[in-house]
Amino acid sequence: MDEKDREQARRFANLSYEGFRELAARADLSPYEQIGFPDSVRAGRDQAILDDICAKLPEMAQASKPRTILDIGPGSSPLALRIIDHCQACGHRLWLVDSPEMLAPLPEGPLVRKVAGPFPDCANDLAALVGKADVIICYSVLHYVFADQPLFSFIDAAMRLLRSGGGAMLLGDLPNASMRRRFLASEAGQAFHRSYMGRDEAPNLGVHLEPSGELDDAILFSIIARARAVGSDAWLLPQPPELPMSNRREDILIRKP
Ligand SMILES: C[S@@+](CC[C@H](N)C(=O)[O-])C[C@H]1O[C@@H](n2cnc3c(N)ncnc32)[C@H](O)[C@@H]1O
């Protein structure tokens, strides 16, 4: 990471739905920067991310049976384009919920339906999906929701859309502050920190008494407990090492029995 990347990472750390609308409209930014990532983090990783999403959501991978898929917060980067291409090739019906600014550059198609967010405020426009979605993808979105709106209202509303008998939702790419601290306490983590900061300094691993507004073990475990309490199975899953932030991010898979 160079200084520009570090500056961007700091600037992108506290984005909200409204902040993303502004980024999406900025013609001076790259497609990755428009969704809040420095190029060095995401460029060239799109297929690896899609492969991991499909591995965790096998219903999405199969072309044999057309599925109904909802992507909450697809953004407008090459990952969204790959998801659209993949779903069209499989014959899946794909619903996309994001801001009008994010949705505008995404291609139209007979199987693609765009709904202006934010989710779950747009729930009325998704009434046809209640109990019908085979798959929900919500990738690299939940930490912004957590900072911005009631988390369980968002998750409960999404779970209402899943069909019983296997409907599955991936809450993917969740930064976990506890996992990051565990990593930074290791030798590999300290070397990573020096290289990331571009100087010889140790990470601050002191006691964190102030609520940071970040997702951590407690919040992620509470999401799993919540999903299970309202009748779904739920698991915390690791990311494969080829993904750009696998040392500090993980995924939650929720499946309705
Ligand atoms: C970091 S980007 C991730 C984009 C894409 N999922 C990816 O991983 O490449 C977060 C996206 O979530 C969208 N978003 C944030 N809050 C949302 C909400 N409540 N409803 C729908 N979209 C939301 C933003 O507009 C943005 O496009």
The ligand as an SDF file (V2000), in Angstrom:
LIG
                    3D

 27 29  0  0  0  0  0  0  0  0999 V2000
  -18.3670   -1.5420   -0.2130 C   0  0  0  0  0  0  0  0  0  0  0  0
  -19.6600   -1.4970   -1.3760 S   0  0  0  0  0  0  0  0  0  0  0  0
  -19.7600   -3.2310   -1.7980 C   0  0  0  0  0  0  0  0  0  0  0  0
  -20.2640   -3.4510   -3.1940 C   0  0  0  0  0  0  0  0  0  0  0  0
  -20.2610   -4.9170   -3.6530 C   0  0  0  0  0  0  0  0  0  0  0  0
  -21.1590   -5.7240   -2.8600 N   0  0  0  0  0  0  0  0  0  0  0  0
  -18.8630   -5.4780   -3.6260 C   0  0  0  0  0  0  0  0  0  0  0  0
  -18.4900   -6.1350   -2.6530 O   0  0  0  0  0  0  0  0  0  0  0  0
  -18.1310   -5.2370   -4.6000 O   0  0  0  0  0  0  0  0  0  0  0  0
  -21.1150   -1.2810   -0.3830 C   0  0  0  0  0  0  0  0  0  0  0  0
  -22.3650   -1.1170   -1.2060 C   0  0  0  0  0  0  0  0  0  0  0  0
  -23.4990   -1.2440   -0.3450 O   0  0  0  0  0  0  0  0  0  0  0  0
  -24.4470   -0.2670   -0.7100 C   0  0  0  0  0  0  0  0  0  0  0  0
  -25.3200   -0.0660    0.4600 N   0  0  0  0  0  0  0  0  0  0  0  0
  -24.9820    0.4190    1.6750 C   0  0  0  0  0  0  0  0  0  0  0  0
  -26.0510    0.4120    2.4990 N   0  0  0  0  0  0  0  0  0  0  0  0
  -27.0930   -0.0940    1.7800 C   0  0  0  0  0  0  0  0  0  0  0  0
  -28.4650   -0.3390    2.0530 C   0  0  0  0  0  0  0  0  0  0  0  0
  -28.9930   -0.0840    3.2630 N   0  0  0  0  0  0  0  0  0  0  0  0
  -29.2480   -0.8600    1.0660 N   0  0  0  0  0  0  0  0  0  0  0  0
  -28.7130   -1.1300   -0.1660 C   0  0  0  0  0  0  0  0  0  0  0  0
  -27.4280   -0.9050   -0.4730 N   0  0  0  0  0  0  0  0  0  0  0  0
  -26.6250   -0.4030    0.4820 C   0  0  0  0  0  0  0  0  0  0  0  0
  -23.6070    0.9220   -1.1180 C   0  0  0  0  0  0  0  0  0  0  0  0
  -24.3180    1.8460   -1.9150 O   0  0  0  0  0  0  0  0  0  0  0  0
  -22.4860    0.2330   -1.8790 C   0  0  0  0  0  0  0  0  0  0  0  0
  -22.7990    0.0490   -3.2340 O   0  0  0  0  0  0  0  0  0  0  0  0
  1  2  1  0
  2  3  1  0
  2 10  1  0
  3  4  1  0
  4  5  1  0
  5  6  1  0
  5  7  1  0
  7  8  2  0
  7  9  1  0
 10 11  1  0
 11 12  1  0
 11 26  1  0
 12 13  1  0
 13 14  1  0
 13 24  1  0
 14 15  1  0
 14 23  1  0
 15 16  2  0
 16 17  1  0
 17 18  1  0
 17 23  2  0
 18 19  1  0
 18 20  2  0
 20 21  1  0
 21 22  2  0
 22 23  1  0
 24 25  1  0
 24 26  1  0
 26 27  1  0
M  CHG  2   2   1   9  -1
M  END
$$$$
